[in-house]
């Protein structure tokens, strides 16, 4: 894992992609720090960081788009598959390398509350909780982008799909409020989600029969449940979509300065899930 980590870390800086990413993060974060804290006089940095998070939909796909897809396109992934290293170690090495790149601007941002303290009273606890939320959201987006990169050989496709997925997570709360809370609306929403999940499974397993079978069974089960107990569906899709809003889970850490253990566990769980399915995606290619 250490060898993979060093290799990926070195490649980010030799290709300048790492430098560009770090510079972009710092420029955006510094702009909002100067605007909201130094110019407008806000005593903590959570407002600025919330705006910076919106730029993750562009920044994170740039960081993650090549991490697996480039090796698949260049066929250098075959070299990784033959080395005596587990796929989990390979994926963790790649993920930790990207996390290190992201950690560089985060460490610089950690100095902002100290700078702010030189100009007056500043709530360091609130600011550092906001930085923790900022880091967890970024780490989660990196895990999602890495998985998407593992299912395609094209960096462009990986970047575009990652952008679309991360953008959807940013507006999931708004999407949930636009959808009717009726049982029929929830049924339609669940069927759409089943199609998406089965498609992801197909991209991983490349098994048409399993894809069609899973699709039929899941949709049939959902429809039967709808007719047996329709009241269970009322408002359920809205609640599910809100739970998929990655950024809104950090509201307590960001805006209310509460150490929300539930939110932290949520992010760690999502990260672990996407790292796991990335391992499965690469493992499938390795055996093929």
ABEGO torsion letter per residue (X at the ends): XAAAAAAAAAAAAAAGAAAAAAAAAAAAAAAAAAAAAAAAGBABAAAAAAAAAAAAAAAAAAAAAAAAAAAAAAGAAAAAAABBBBAAAAAAAAAAAAAAAAAAAAAAAAAAAAAAAAAEBBBAAAAAAAAAAAAAAAAAAAAAAAAAAAABABAAAAAAAAAAAAAAAAAAAAAAAABBABAAAAAAAAAAAAAAAAAAAAAAAGBAAAAAAAAAAAAAAAAAAAAABAAAABGAAAAAAAAABAAAAAAAAAAAGBBBAAAAAAAAAAAAAAAAAAAAAAAAAAAX
